[in-house]
Amino acid sequence: FPSHDMFGGQTVTETNKTGMTEQHFILDGVIYMAGRVYDTLFSTVKMCLYKSEDNGATWSWISDMSAYSDKTHEAAMEYLGNNRILVFMRDSANARSTMTYSNDFGATWAPVIPVQLVMNYIGRNRMYTVNHLAGLPNRWNDNRLVMVGFVLTNPGSSQGRRNAIWLSSDAGIHWSQPLYLDDAAEDAGYGDILLDTNTDTYRAVTYIGGLGEANLKQYNFGVSW
């Protein structure tokens, strides 16, 4: 997208294809956003970390989370305290699922590793600590993580998806298998999750259907930690 605010006032051109479409978090008034960057031919993609100190008016690059060779996009990202950021990413070829993390607040990142044997082939996830969903201060002081997204039921293809959630009680070291919210469909996903603190009910809102038409659905559920 054209922008005169990104990269110190430079315009995003055909040789600098950046999309700020991924998950973010806010800390001390600064917005930290995962953004995808395509190569000049749109043949591959990598994930980067950006920040804005003026409520989104201007943005600056912090670091590359992954390399073009990793072919990653659609990042789920959460801050876990003590300078640790955890990230899960979708493979642009829909052939694997990946993760990385930073222990120095995004200055450097661990090598991207596959996680589909544990978590299945995940897509366009959103991840939060429970305290984050509850709107509590110091939300990173919570080992409980909830992630919503979809599972690719036909790995290697973008079609064939099933909405699901994943749970971790140890700050993302171990995860549940996908807990499915609905049956498989041709197309699904791209939702988010809320927590009703009055009833301790999670509400995931996402779509499900076909390429031509789909329904927006809300799934309500509880979690016993």
Disulfide bonds with the S-S distance in Angstrom:
none
